[in-house]
Amino acid sequence: MNQPPKLLLVDDEPGIRESIKAYLEFDNEFQVKVASNVNEALEILQKETPDLFISDIMMPQVDGYQFLKKIREDGRFKTVPFIFLTARGMTSDRIAGYQAHCDAYLSKPFEPEELRVIISNLLERRQETTQGDSESAKLDEIRQEIKELKEQLGHAGNSHLQVTPSPHKIDLTPREQSILELVAQGLMNKEIAVRLNTSVRNVEKYVSRLFTKTETNSRTELVRFALKHGLTQ
């Protein structure tokens, strides 16, 4: 079972801390760590890595703006969503908050449900961004592997990587051949779908057929097989 997202709430008012923590932890939707001041929060961060910060602005010793600055200077928390939850609700205050690079600004008094929705939206957006970065990195890795395969084949000479006849006949339809050529260029399913003006699901179906026909299990294995047996250039 996945653990609920971890939040760090920093506010010097005990009543606010307790009520927000109780509301957000209801039904185990979030885990909430609380701190009464920034120094206490920084101590928590030595052991914890939250998924989102909620902070008051007006606090003794170190205020919310200084806390946000420290957070953004730390590589671990540079992209972690940060919400200001404060009694300072003037337009100029909100502008100052966003200029300090907070992700959301909610004025007290506030509706707890509004805070919950803001938190959920920010966490969902961050997850999508993280997944996109991961997919992009994977795509770059695949393209590099394919490039190296082609370079190896181009300089293979009499090595074991030179093109050899397929041990069994591979009959490809024109559409399968087109998709194989694009896979060999390092394109992922979404890009192929756009190039061929079709759906991603349709591309996935053809790529799956290519895996079956070539008895391979990954894109790089597929491209290696295709290059070695002269199925693509």
C-alpha positions in Angstrom: 0.0 0.0 0.0 1.4 3.4 -1.0 2.2 5.8 1.9 0.2 9.1 1.9 2.1 12.2 0.9 4.2 13.8 3.6 3.5 17.5 4.4 5.5 19.8 6.7 3.3 22.5 8.3 5.1 25.5 10.0 3.0 27.9 12.0 3.5 29.5 15.4 -0.2 29.2 16.4 -0.9 25.9 18.2 -4.6 25.9 17.3 -3.9 26.3 13.6 -1.3 23.5 13.6 -3.6 21.1 15.4 -6.7 21.8 13.4 -4.9 21.7 10.0 -3.1 18.5 10.9 -6.3 16.8 12.1 -8.2 17.8 8.9 -5.5 16.8 6.5 -4.8 13.5 8.2 -8.4 12.5 8.3 -9.0 9.3 6.4 -5.2 8.9 6.1 -5.0 11.2 3.0 -1.8 13.0 4.1 0.9 12.6 6.7 1.5 16.0 8.5 4.6 16.9 10.4 4.3 20.2 12.3 6.8 22.8 13.5 6.2 25.9 15.6 9.0 27.9 14.0 11.5 27.7 11.1 14.4 26.5 13.2 12.3 23.5 14.4 11.3 22.9 10.8 14.9 22.8 9.6 15.7 20.2 12.3 12.8 18.1 11.0 14.3 18.4 7.5 17.5 16.8 8.6 15.5 13.5 8.9 12.5 14.0 6.7 11.9 14.9 3.1 8.4 16.2 2.7 6.4 16.2 -0.5 5.0 19.7 0.2 5.5 22.7 2.6 2.8 24.8 4.2 4.1 27.8 6.1 2.9 31.0 7.8 4.7 34.2 7.0 4.7 36.1 10.3 6.8 34.1 12.7 9.4 35.0 15.3 13.1 34.8 14.6 12.9 33.6 11.0 9.8 34.5 8.9 8.2 32.6 6.1 10.0 34.4 3.3 13.4 33.5 4.8 12.2 29.9 5.2 11.2 29.7 1.5 14.5 31.2 0.5 16.4 28.5 2.5 14.2 25.8 0.9 14.8 27.0 -2.6 18.6 27.1 -2.0 18.6 23.5 -1.0 18.8 21.1 -4.0 16.6 18.5 -2.3 13.7 20.9 -2.0 14.1 23.1 -5.0 11.0 21.8 -6.8 8.9 20.8 -3.7 5.6 22.7 -3.7 5.4 25.5 -1.1 2.1 27.1 0.2 1.9 30.3 2.2 -0.9 30.1 4.7 -1.1 33.5 6.4 -3.2 36.3 7.8 -1.5 38.7 5.5 -4.1 38.8 2.7 -3.5 42.1 0.9 -2.8 42.0 -2.8 0.7 43.4 -2.2 1.3 40.5 0.2 0.2 37.9 -2.3 2.4 39.5 -5.0 5.3 39.4 -2.6 4.7 35.7 -1.9 4.6 34.8 -5.5 7.7 36.9 -6.2 9.4 34.8 -3.5 8.5 31.7 -5.6 5.7 30.1 -3.5 3.4 27.9 -5.5 0.2 29.0 -3.8 -1.0 31.7 -1.4 -4.0 31.2 0.9 -5.2 33.9 3.3 -6.5 33.2 6.8 -9.3 32.7 7.6 -9.6 30.0 4.9 -11.8 27.0 4.1 -9.9 23.7 4.9 -11.4 22.0 1.8 -9.8 24.7 -0.4 -6.4 24.0 1.2 -6.9 20.3 0.6 -7.7 20.8 -3.0 -4.7 23.1 -3.6 -2.4 20.5 -2.0 -3.8 17.7 -4.1 -3.5 19.8 -7.3 0.1 20.8 -6.6 1.1 17.2 -5.7 -0.5 15.9 -8.9 1.2 18.5 -11.0 4.6 17.6 -9.5 4.0 13.9 -10.1 3.2 14.5 -13.7 6.3 16.7 -14.1 8.5 14.0 -12.4 7.1 11.3 -14.6 7.6 13.4 -17.7 11.2 14.0 -16.8 11.7 10.3 -16.2 10.2 9.4 -19.6 12.4 12.0 -21.3 15.5 10.5 -19.6 14.4 7.0 -20.7 13.9 8.2 -24.2 17.3 9.8 -24.3 18.9 6.6 -23.0 17.1 4.5 -25.7 18.2 6.9 -28.5 21.8 6.7 -27.3 21.7 2.9 -27.2 20.3 2.8 -30.7 22.9 5.3 -31.9 25.6 3.1 -30.4 24.2 0.0 -32.0 24.2 1.6 -35.5 27.8 2.8 -35.0 28.8 -0.7 -34.0 27.2 -2.2 -37.0 28.7 0.5 -39.2 32.2 -0.4 -38.1 31.6 -4.1 -37.6 33.5 -5.4 -40.6 33.9 -9.2 -40.0 32.8 -9.0 -36.4 29.8 -10.9 -35.0 27.7 -7.7 -35.3 27.8 -7.7 -39.1 24.4 -8.1 -40.9 23.4 -11.8 -41.3 20.4 -13.4 -42.7 17.5 -13.9 -40.3 17.3 -17.5 -39.0 13.6 -17.5 -39.9 11.6 -15.4 -42.4 10.1 -12.2 -41.0 7.1 -11.0 -42.9 6.3 -7.4 -42.0 3.2 -5.5 -43.2 3.9 -2.0 -44.7 2.6 -0.4 -41.4 4.8 -2.7 -39.3 7.8 -1.8 -41.4 7.0 1.9 -41.1 6.8 1.7 -37.3 10.0 -0.4 -37.1 11.8 2.3 -39.1 10.6 4.9 -36.6 11.5 2.8 -33.6 15.0 2.4 -35.1 15.2 6.2 -35.2 14.7 6.3 -31.5 11.1 7.6 -31.5 8.7 6.6 -28.7 5.1 5.5 -29.2 3.6 9.0 -28.7 6.0 10.5 -31.3 5.3 7.7 -33.8 1.6 8.1 -33.3 1.9 11.8 -34.2 4.2 11.1 -37.2 1.8 8.5 -38.6 -1.4 10.3 -37.6 -2.7 7.4 -35.6 -3.4 6.6 -31.9 -0.8 5.7 -29.3 -2.8 2.5 -28.6 -2.6 1.5 -32.3 1.2 2.1 -32.2 1.5 0.0 -29.0 -0.3 -2.8 -30.8 2.1 -2.8 -33.7 5.2 -2.6 -31.5 3.9 -5.6 -29.6 3.5 -7.5 -32.8 7.0 -6.6 -33.8 8.3 -7.9 -30.4 6.4 -11.2 -31.1 7.6 -11.6 -34.6 11.2 -10.9 -33.8 11.1 -12.7 -30.4 12.5 -9.6 -28.6 11.4 -8.0 -25.4 12.6 -4.4 -25.6 13.0 -1.6 -28.1 16.8 -1.9 -28.1 16.6 -5.6 -28.6 14.1 -5.0 -31.5 16.4 -2.5 -33.1 19.5 -4.7 -32.6 17.6 -7.6 -34.3 16.3 -5.4 -37.1 19.8 -4.0 -37.9 21.6 -7.3 -37.7 19.1 -9.0 -40.1 18.7 -6.1 -42.5 15.1 -5.3 -41.6 15.9 -1.6 -41.3 18.6 0.9 -42.1 
